[in-house]
Each structure stands twice: as C-alpha cells, then as structure tokens.
Amino acid sequence: MATFESYREIKAWQNARVLVRHVHGICKELDARREWVLKDQLFRASLSIMNNIAEGFGRYSNPEFLRFLGIARGSGYETGSCLDLLEDIGVVDAQMVAAAQKMLDDTMAPLGGLMNYLRNNMDEEPGRKRTAKDKPKHKTPNTEHRTPNDNV
C-alpha cells in the first residue's frame, strides 16, 4: 500500500467529504422545527466519519490510527441508520436519500480496506512518510499483565 503524506490523500476521507456535502443538502430540506434532532444527528454522524479519519491520521501509531478508523466506521453505521429513518418517514426526496446511501457505501468500502491493511501490518510504521524528528519520543508501554504478587 502506498504511503500517505496527508489525510486528504485517503480515499475514504475524500468520499466522506463528498457525503458530508450531500448530507448538508439533505439537512437543508428537513423542517427545522419538526426534524431538528434527526437533522443534527445525521449531520454530526456523517461529519464524524471524515473528522475521525483525519484525526486518526494525525496519530503516531497504527493502533491509534486504527482506533479512530473504528470510530469513523461506527459513525458510518450511525449515518446509515439515520438515512434509513429518513427513507421510512419520507420527509426527504427518496432519490436524495438513495444517493447518500450510495455515497456512504463508497466511503465504507475503502475505510474497511484501510482498516484491514492496518490490522495486518501493526508492526510496521504508520502508512505515511515521516522524518526522524516526527517519531514519538516515548517507548511503547509494557502491556504485560502483572499482579502485586509478581514481585515476590
């Protein structure tokens, strides 16, 4: 897999950005008084996909990056659930909802692929170019489980 110099190069982030813009259009169609909670939840969930990919990219380890990608994935499912409800109650044009669901699918597929890649390559450096000064100055903590009786 190629390395990334910016989160903007990640296909899942690019697709999530397109999705957020489309969801913003859907939210403009919703009645501000009656569907305020759904409108807010849908927009925040879709925005969370994009932002968690970017935030995870800014972390210094594949495990941290993977954790944020997992949060983005959960937000994708939340977005899908909100879109399902919009479809059920029919307050927005069905074609707009169908287009958003397609955009969501187009976001989740590369997101899942990136997550699988990171899971299979946890021992390698994160998938981006760095210089020696960019590496964290701390060591990975010992995760071995110890009890108070181990010192005896």
C-alpha positions in Angstrom: 0.0 0.0 0.0 1.3 3.5 -0.8 2.1 5.8 2.0 0.1 9.0 2.6 1.5 12.4 3.2 -1.8 13.8 4.1 -5.2 12.5 5.2 -6.6 14.3 2.1 -5.0 11.5 0.0 -7.1 8.8 1.8 -9.9 7.7 -0.5 -12.3 7.0 2.4 -11.7 10.6 3.6 -12.3 12.0 0.1 -15.6 10.0 -0.2 -16.7 11.0 3.3 -16.2 14.7 2.4 -18.5 14.3 -0.6 -21.0 12.5 1.6 -21.0 15.3 4.2 -21.7 17.9 1.5 -24.6 15.8 0.2 -25.9 15.3 3.8 -25.7 19.1 4.3 -28.1 19.4 1.3 -30.4 16.9 2.8 -30.4 18.7 6.1 -31.5 21.9 4.3 -34.6 20.1 3.1 -35.7 19.0 6.6 -38.1 21.1 8.6 -36.0 22.8 11.2 -38.7 22.5 13.9 -40.0 19.0 13.4 -36.9 17.1 12.4 -34.3 19.1 14.3 -32.9 16.2 16.3 -32.7 13.9 13.2 -31.1 16.6 11.2 -28.5 17.3 13.8 -27.7 13.6 14.4 -27.4 12.9 10.7 -25.1 15.8 10.0 -22.9 15.1 13.1 -22.6 11.4 12.3 -21.6 12.0 8.7 -19.1 14.7 9.7 -17.7 12.3 12.3 -16.6 9.9 9.6 -14.5 12.4 7.9 -13.1 14.0 11.0 -12.1 10.7 12.7 -10.2 9.6 9.6 -8.3 12.9 9.7 -7.7 12.8 13.5 -6.6 9.2 13.4 -4.1 10.0 10.6 -2.6 12.6 12.9 -1.7 10.0 15.5 1.8 8.4 15.6 0.9 4.7 15.6 -1.1 2.3 13.5 -3.1 1.1 16.6 -4.2 4.7 17.3 -5.0 5.3 13.6 -7.0 2.0 13.6 -8.9 3.1 16.7 -10.0 6.3 15.1 -10.9 4.5 11.9 -13.1 2.2 14.0 -14.9 5.3 15.4 -15.3 6.5 11.8 -16.8 3.2 10.9 -19.3 3.3 13.8 -20.3 6.8 12.6 -20.9 5.4 9.2 -23.3 2.9 10.6 -25.0 5.7 12.5 -25.3 7.7 9.4 -26.8 4.7 7.6 -29.3 4.3 10.3 -30.4 8.0 10.1 -30.7 7.6 6.3 -32.9 4.5 6.8 -35.2 6.5 9.1 -35.4 9.4 6.5 -36.4 6.8 3.9 -39.0 5.3 6.3 -40.7 8.6 7.2 -40.5 10.1 3.7 -39.7 13.6 4.7 -36.9 14.0 2.1 -36.9 13.1 -1.6 -36.1 9.3 -1.9 -33.5 9.9 -4.6 -31.5 12.2 -2.3 -31.5 9.5 0.4 -30.6 6.8 -2.1 -27.7 8.9 -3.4 -26.5 9.4 0.2 -26.7 5.7 0.9 -24.6 5.1 -2.3 -22.0 7.7 -1.1 -21.9 6.0 2.3 -21.2 2.6 0.7 -18.5 4.3 -1.4 -17.0 5.6 1.8 -17.2 2.5 3.9 -15.6 0.1 1.4 -12.2 1.9 1.3 -12.4 2.6 5.0 -12.8 -1.2 5.7 -9.9 -1.9 3.3 -7.6 0.5 5.1 -8.6 -0.9 8.5 -7.8 -4.4 7.3 -4.4 -3.3 5.9 -3.5 -1.7 9.3 -4.7 -4.7 11.3 -2.4 -6.9 9.2 0.6 -4.6 9.4 0.5 -3.5 13.0 4.3 -3.9 13.4 5.1 -1.5 10.6 5.3 2.2 10.8 2.1 4.1 10.1 1.2 4.4 6.4 2.6 7.9 5.9 6.0 9.5 5.3 7.8 10.8 8.4 11.2 12.1 9.3 13.2 11.0 12.3 12.1 14.1 14.3 8.4 13.3 13.7 8.7 10.0 15.6 7.3 9.9 19.2 9.9 10.2 21.9 8.2 7.7 24.2 8.5 4.0 24.2 5.5 1.7 23.9 4.3 0.8 27.4 4.7 -2.8 28.6 1.2 -4.3 28.2 2.1 -7.5 30.1 -0.4 -8.1 32.9 1.3 -8.1 36.3 -0.2 -8.6 39.8 1.2 -7.3 43.1 2.3 -10.9 43.9 4.6 -10.9 40.9 7.3 -9.0 42.8 7.6 -11.7 45.5 
